[in-house]
Amino acid sequence: MHRRSFVQTMSGASLLAQAEGEAGAQTTGARPRLYRIDYFHYRQGDQGNRLNQFFSSQMPLLVKHTRAMGVFTAVMAPRAQTMMVLSGFAGGEEMEAAVKIEADPGYRKALAELEGGGEPAFDSLERVLLQATSFSPEIAMPAEKPKSPRYFELRIYHSPTRRQLALVHERFSGPEIKIFHRSGVHPILYADTIIGPELPNLTYLIPFASLADREKAWDAFGADPEWVKVRAESIARGGQIVDYNNISLWRATPYSPIQ
C-alpha cells in the first residue's frame, strides 16, 4: 500500500462530505459524535506484528488527535486475522484535521517502516463511519487499567427500514438499556451507521471482564421478565424491527487506550 493511500485511510477525508450531509454532525463540542471503525485484514505471518508495532508506536500521536481510541484483535469474527481500530471525533472538521499527523516526522518514519519490504502491511481494509445516538454514553477510559485486557462484543442490529430503526432507538432509549444495566450489560457506545454495509443498522459495543461474565449477563438479560414483555410489545407494534444481527468478539491490545 502506498503512503498516500494509507494516510487517506487514516484520515477518512473522502467520506466527510457524505457524512456531514447524511448525519448533520456538528464539528465542535467536547463529546465524540462521529466514530470510525477500520478493520485491517491480514494474513498469518508478520503482517499482524507490523500493524501492532505501527499502532503502538504512534498511539501518543493518534490519541492527541482523537477523542476516543481503541485497538482490538479478533477473538471471534468473520475473518480471524483482523485488527479493529475505533476512533472518535467531535465532528467532520475534527476528523479532517487529524490528517495533520501526516506531517509528523515520527509518523512518517513509522509509516515508511510499516510499508517497507516486498509484502504489503495488510491485505485489505473495511471502513465504517458511524454517528453516536442521542442515548449513547461518552466513552470513558477506566480509572485503573484492568489487570488483563477486557473482551469487547460488537453487535450490529440491522432493521428492514428506517422507520423500524427508529423503533429500535425508541426501545433502547426506553426500557432496554435499563434492563441491560441490571443484567450486567453496559455498552460504551451506541451508534447508527452512516456509511457502511447493511444499512440501516444500530451498532453497539460492550466490554466484559471475561467470557464467563458475558455469558452470565446475557443469560440474565434473556430471562428478565420485563425484557420478554418489552420485546413482545415491540414486535406487535412494528414487526421484527431487527431482522438479523451480526455479533463479533474482540480483545483490546495491551497498548489500546480503551481497555
N, C-alpha and C positions, 0 to 999 in steps of 0.2 A: 504494500500500500504506500502510495506516495505521500510526502509530508503534507502537502496542501490538503489532500483529501482527508487525512487523519485529523488535522486541525479543524476542518469544516465539520467532521464527525463530532468533535468535542463541543463545538460552539452551537451547532444546530441552526446556523444562520438561514439556511434555505427553507426552514419550516416557520420562521417567525411571522411572516406576513399572513400566512394561512391561520396560524394560531391566534394572532391578535384579532383577526376578523371573526373567527369561529367562537372564541372564548370571551372576547371583550375583556381580556385580562388587564389589570392595572399594572403600570410599570414602576410604581413607587409603593412604599409601605414596608413594614417590618416583617410581615409574615410571608413565607413562600406560598405563592398561589399557582405557579406553574412548576410541574415536575417533569423530568425527562428520565426515561429508563432506557439504557443502552444494554443490549445483550450481545456480548462478544463471544462468538462460537469459535472454538479452536480444536485442534487435533491432539491426540496423545503425543507426547514429546516435549519439546522445550517451549512451545508457544504459551502455555499457561504460566510457566515460570517467568517468561519475558513480560507478560502482561502484569503479573504481580509485582515484578521489580519496577516497572514503569509507574504504576499507580501508587505504590508505597513510597517511592522516592519523590513523587510530585504531590503527595497528599497535602502538605502545608500550603502549597500554591493553590491547589484546587479548592481547599476549604476557604481560602481567602476570598475567592470569587463566587462562592455558592453559599446559600443559607441552610442547606441540608446536604449531606453527602454520605453515601453508603456504598460499600463494595462487597459483593456476595458471590459465593461459588455455589453451583447447583448441587443439591442433595438428591432431589427428585424433580426432573424437568424433562421436557420433550427431547432435549439434547443434553447428554450427560456432561460433556465438556463445555460449560458455558459460564461466563462471568457476567454478573448483572451489576450495573453501575447506576445508582439513583442519585440525581442531582435536583436540588430545589432552588427556585429563583422567585423574586418578588413579582416579576413580570417579564415581558418580552425584551424590554430595553436592557434589563439587567442580564438576561441570558445572552443577548447580543454582545454586551460589554465584556463578557467572560472571554471573548476571543483575544483579549489583550494578553492572555497568558502566552500567546504565540511569540511575543517579543522577549520573554524572559530567557536569559542565557542558559540557566539550568534546565529549563523545559526543553529548549532547542537541543541541548546536548543529550538529554534523556530520550527525546524523540528520535534522534539520529541513531542512538544505540538500539532502541526498540526496532527500528526499521532496517537496521543493518543486517548483512548476511543474505543468503540466497533464498531463504524461506520467508514468507510473509509473517507478520506479527500475529495475525489471526486469520481465519478463513472467511468469515462473514460477520456482518453486523445487522441487527434489527433494532429499530428505534421506535419508541412510543412517546408521544407528548400528551401530558395529562393536565387537567385543571382541578385543583382541590375543590371539594364540595363545600357548601356553607357549613356543614356539620363536621368537617374534618378537623381534628386537633392539629396544633402545630407540633412538628416532630421535635422532641426534646432529647438531648443527649443524657444518658444515665448519669446520675450523680457520682456513681463509682463504676468503674469498668467491671463488667461481670467477670467472675473467675474463669469462665470459659465462654467463647462466643455463643450467642443465642442462635436459635433456629428462627427463621422468618418464613411465614407462609404467605404466599401471594395468591389472592383469589380474584378472578376476573369473571364477573357475572354479566352475561350477555342477555339483553332484552330484545324482543322482536321489534319494538317500535320505541320512539322517543316518549310517547305517552306512557308506555309501560315502564320505561326507565324512570320517569318522574314518579310513578307509583313506588318503584324500588326506593327512591330517595325518601319518599314520604314514610315508608315503612322503617327504613333505617333510622331516620332522624326522630321518629316517634318511639315506639316501644322496643325495636330490635336492639339498638345499642345498649339500652338499659339491661336487657336480658343477657347480651354479650358480657357485660361487665360483671354481673353477679355470677356468671358461669366460668369466669376466668379467661375470657377472650377480650383482649384490649388492643384493638387496631391503632396504629400510629398514623395512618393515612387512609383517607377515602378520596378517590378522585375519578372524574369522568375522562375517558379517552377522547382527546381532540383529534389527534392524527395517529392512526394505527389500525390494526386489523380488528375485525369482528365488532364493528360499531352497530348500535350504541352499546356501551358497557360501563359498568362501575367496577373499578379496581380498588382493592384494599389490601393492606399489608399488616400482618400480625406477628409480633415477636413471642416466642415461647422459650422458657429456660431449658426445656428438654422435650424430646418427642413424647415422653410419658405425660408431661404436663399438657401437651397439645391434645393428646387422645382423651385425657380426663376432662378437659374443658369442653371439647366438642360433644362428648357424651352427655355432659351436664346440660349443655345448650339444647341438644336434640330432645332431651327428656323433659324439658321445662314446660309445664302445663300452659303457661301464658304464651310461649312460642308456638305451641301446637295450635292454640286458638287464633293467634295473630296470623299465622301462615294460612289457615283455612279461610279466614276473613279476607285476606288479600287476594287469594285465588278466586273466591266468589265475586269479588269486586272487579278484578282486572284480568282474570285468567292466569295463565302461567307467565307472570311478569318477568321471571328468569327462566329462559328455556334451556339453558345449559351453562355450566361454569367450568373454568379451567383452573386447576389448582397445581401449584408447584411449591417446592420446599427449597430453602436456601440457608446457607450459613455465612455469617459475617466473617470476613477475613480479619486476621489479627490487627491490621492497620486501619480498618474501616472506622471512621468517626461514629457511625451508627453501629452499636454493638448489641 
